[in-house]
Amino acid sequence: MRVLELPEGKSPREWGRIHGESFRGEIRALAAIRTYLCTKVGGFKDAAQVKVAAAAHLPVLERYHAGIHAELVGIAEGAGVAAEDIVVANHYTDLRDLDPDPSTWQPAPTRDDASLHGPPAGGKSAGAEGLGGDGCSVLWGETGTGRILAQTWDMHATAIPYVMVLRVPASPAGPAATLLTVTGCLGMAGMNSARVGIAINNLFSTDATLGVVWPAMVRRALHETTAEQARDVIATSPIGSGHHYFVADRRHAFAIEASGTRRKQVFGGGAVYCHTNHCLDGDVAARSKVPSTSTTYDRMTWLEGNLRAEPLRDLPDAWRRLGSDDGWPRSICTNMATPESPHGAATCGAIAMNLDTGELWAQQGFVHNVAAERWQL
């Protein structure tokens, strides 16, 4: 798996240019794939419509964080593409939820006043037809060897060649961080040197808004030195569409479900937790859909039963569970792509972190019986 080590002492714009120049061909290819998928999985009629929507997110990002905006623009400059192409590469899952008609676009709120810190409510998302069935699985456990946060990253199988690790040095903005990502993307999940970790699941929102490019929010959350601070970054960010965000450190752990207009805390501490791609909170679920092709309920049932039967022990145990093919193809690690449907959902990579020891494991592609590459933060 490829690793990009950004150098110390450079500006965010320079970091972006280094990233773009290092993976110019891959970034162009991934942006093209995701633009195409927005017209097949999303409601956009052509690439021009996709780019108009992507460009509308750039001022939102610039207002949100000038440095991260500069890094994204630098990636575009280094790769020799328009900045909106990098938005598509980063923001694909949220962008495809957006109505293609600009007259319907609303700015994302920066807070849901309806009890962010309240207890979770029950509920399941309604079924949805014609949507892609990608789905990550998040696993959390307090073990005798440390606090473990791990996830698979499931997406269109054609994303596998672009998976990489991005290492960001310490800067005035925040601690050093190591992230699982794809070429041209600011970062999807990872941990910083203060031992704050973040993991994500996609949720399909029906109330998508014009919000911040979501990997930029992941990076912004990892500027913080506590899980509480990272949670509050998420709670007050202009989130455009559905995701579940889990943040933790060596003392606290929190999970927030978000749609385009809602965000609710669904976990605030405990020894074990898991999440797939349906909502636990009824209010967020009412603004979300579960694709008919999704395996989310199967994976959640397996994780809950597996964790009840055998408590999580350590990082190798978490990695083994991320690679489980029990119930294939509706399993934690899967590949539902075929020659006729090459963009079908698949496990494109995984990451596992021990927040106490600072160990981080990651790998590209299917992780069933595959060794992780390892870093020490």
N, C-alpha and C positions, 0 to 999 in steps of 0.2 A: 504494500500500500504506500502511495506517495505521501510525503510529508513536506509541508512548506514552513520553514522557520523564518519568520519575519525578523529583520535585524533591529537591534536596539538603536535608539537615537534618531530614528527617521520619523517624518510626519505621517499622519494617516493617509494623505494623498500619495506619498511615496510608497507606503505599504501596499496600497491598492495597485499602483503601477507595477510593483514587483510581482504581485499576485497575478495580475493580468498578463504580463509578459511571460511569466513562467508557464502558464497553461492556456496560451492564446487559442490554439485549435480546439482544445477541449471545451473552453468556455463558449466559444462560438457554436459548437455542436450542441451543447446542452441547452443553450438559449433557444436554438432553433427547434429542438425537440419539445421543449416546454411551451413555446409559442404555438406549435402545431397542436399539442395536447389541449391547450386552452380553447381551441376551436372544435375539439372532439369531445372532451370531457366537460368543458365549460360551455357557456352559451354564445361565445363570440363567433361571428360569421367568417372572419378572416384575420390574417396577421396584422393588418392595419388597425383594426379595432382593438386588438390586444395591446398594441404599442401605445395607442392613445390612452388606454386605461393605465398602463404601466407608467407612462410619463406623468400622469396626474398624481402618482405617489411620491414623486421626487421632492416637491415642495414640502410635503408632510414630513419626510425624513429630514430635510434640511432644518426645519423648525424643531424637530425632535432632538437631534444631536448633530451639530455641525461637523464634528470629527468623523463620525461614522458615515455621514453623507459624503464627506470628502474621500473616504476610503472606497466607497462604492463607485464614485465617479472615477477615482484612480484606477480601479479594476477595469472599467470600461475603456479608459485611455490606453492602458497597457495591452488590453486584448484587441484594441482597434474596432470597438463596436460602440453603438449608442448607449447612453446610460440606461435608457428604458429596457434595453436587452438584458442588462444586469439585474434590473428590477424583476423581470420575468424569471430569470434563473433563480433568484432568491425567493420570490414571493408567490411562486406558482400556485401553491395549494390555496392561498387566500384569494389570489387574483381570479382563479377559475370560479370562485363562489360569487363574484361580483356581477351584477347585471350589466350587460354591455352598453346599455343606454345611459350616457352621461347625465341626462336629466333626472335620473333616479338616484344619483350618488349623494350620499350624506356623509359629513365628516364623522369619523369615529369619536365616541365620547372618551374622555380621559378618566372617568370613574362611573361605575354603576352604583347608584345610591342605595340599591336594594340589598343591604346587609351582606357586604363582601365577607365580613368576618363571622357570619352566622353559620349555624350547623347545616350540613347538606340536606337537601330535600330529595325524595324519591322520584323516580320517573325514568322512562326510556324514550329514545328518539323514535319518531315515526319512520316507516320504511321509505326508501327513495329509489326511483328507477333511473337508469341511464347514467349513473355516476361511477367513477372508478372506485375500486375497493381496496385502496392502499390502507395499511394499518400498522402502526407501531405498538409495541407492548412495553410498558414501563413497570419496573420492579423495584421495590424499596424494602430494606430490612435492616434492623439493628441486630448485629451479630456479636459474638464474642471476639471477633477479629476486627470489628469496626463497623461503621455505618455504610451500607452498600446501596448505591444508586445505579441502576442499569437499564438499558433499553435496546430493543431492536429498532432499526429504521427501515420500514417497509414503504416502498414507493414503486413507481413504474420501473420494471426490470431494466429498461434501457438506461437508468441512472447509474447502474452498478459501475461501469468503467470510470465514472467521474468522482467516486467517493475518495476522500483524502482526509488527512489530519492537518489542521492549521494550528500553529503555535505562535501565539502573540506575546511579545515581551512586555514586561512591566513598563508603564509609562505614567505621565502625570494623570492620565484618565483612570488608571486602576491597575490591579495586580496582573501579573503574567497569567495566561490562560492557554489551555489546550482543548481543542474542539474537534469533534467529528463534523465533517462538512462535505461539500462537493465543490468542484472547481468553479470559481467565480462567486461562491457563496460566502457570506460573512461568518457563518457558523450556525450549527443546528443544536448541538448538545455538547456539554463539556464541563470542565472544572477549572477554577483559578487557583493560584498559589495560596490564597487565603482559605482554601478548602471549601469554597462555595461551589456546589454543583447544580446543574440544571438539565432536565430531561423534558421531552415533549411528546405529545400525541396529536395527530390531526383530528379535528372534528369538522363536519360539513355544516356550515351555517346557512340559514335561509335569510339572514338579515345582514349580509355583508355590507361593510361601509368602506370609506376611503381612509385607510389607516396606515400605520407605520409598517414598513417592510419588516416582517416578523423576525428574521435572523438578526436584524439590527437591534431589536429588543433583547434577544438572547445575549448579544455582545454587551449591551448596556447593562443588563442585570449582572453580568460577570465583572463589571467594574466595581461592584460592591464587595464588602468584606464580611457581611453576615447574611444569613438566609432571610432574616426579617427585612433588611434593606432591599434585597433582591425581590422579595415578594411585593414590597411597596412600589418598586419600579414597575412591575407588571400590573399591579392594581391601578396605577395612574397613567399608564401608557395608552395611546389611542389605537387600540387593537382593532384590526380591520375585519377579521373573520375567525372561524373556530379553531381553537387549540386548547389542549390541556397542558399546563405548565407546572412542573414539579421542581421546587428549589429546596435545597437543604445545606446545612453545614454540620459541624460536629456537635451542635446542641439542639437545633430546631429543624423542622421539615414542614413544608406547606405545599398544597396543591390547589391550583386555581383552574377552573374551567371557564372558557371565554367564548362568546359568539361576537358578532359585530356590534351588539348593543348591550351585552350582559357579561359580567364576570363574577363568579362566585367561588369562594374558598370551600373546597370539599374535603380537605384533610388538613389537620393542624397539629399532628403529632401521633405517634404510635409506633409499635415495634415492626409492623408489617403493613404493606399497602401495594396495590397493583392497579393499573388502569390500562384500558385499551382504547377503542375508538367510538364509544358511545358515552353519553353524559350520565353522570350520577345525580346532578342537580336538575330538578324538574323544570325550573324556569329557563335554564340554558337549553335543556332538551327540547322545549317547546319551540325553540328557534333553530333547531338542528334537524338533520336527517341522517339516517344510516343507510348507505347504499345497499341495494338488494344483493350485491356480490360480496358484501363485507363478511369477514370471519370474526368480528369483534366479540360477539357473545360467546362463541366457542373458545376463543383465546382467554377471555376473562374467566370463564368457568374452569378452564384447565389451570390457570394460574392460582385461582383461589383454592381449588381442591389440592393442588400440588403443594402449596405453601402450608395448608392445614395439615397435610399428611407428613410433611418433612420440612421443618423450619429451615430457613436460609442459614448456611454455615459460614460462607466466606466468599471471596471474589471468584475463585475457580468454580464454586458451586453455582453462583449467579451466572457465570459464563456458560456453564453446561445447560442451565435452564433456558437461556436465551437461544441456544441452538437446538432445543427440543423439536423433534418432528413427530411427536405423538399426535395422532389424528390427521396426519398429512392428507390433503394439502391445507386443511383448515387448522394449521398448527402455528406455534409461535414462530418458528423458522420455516419459511415456505417459498415456493416459486410457482405462481399461477400463470406465468407467461407461456405462450406456445408459439410455434412458427407463424400461425395465423393471427395471433394476438401478441406481438412482441412487447407491447407496453403494459402487459398484465402485471398485477401486483406481485412483488417479490421482496424477500428480505435482502436489502441492498447493503446492509452493514449493521454493526452493533457497537455499543460502548458500555463499559462497566467501570465504576469508580468506587474506591474506598476512601471516604472523606476523612477518616482518621489517619490513615497511613500515607495518603497522597498518591496511591497507585492508580493508574488509569490504563485500562485495556481497551483496545479497539481493533476492528478488522473490517475489511471490505467484503461485500457479497454475503453468500450463505455462510453461516457460522456453525452449522452442525458438524461436530468433530473437527473443527478448524481452530488452530491455535491463534490466540490474540497476539498482536504486537503491543508492547508495554512501554509505559513512560512513568517516571517518578517526578511528582511535583513537589 
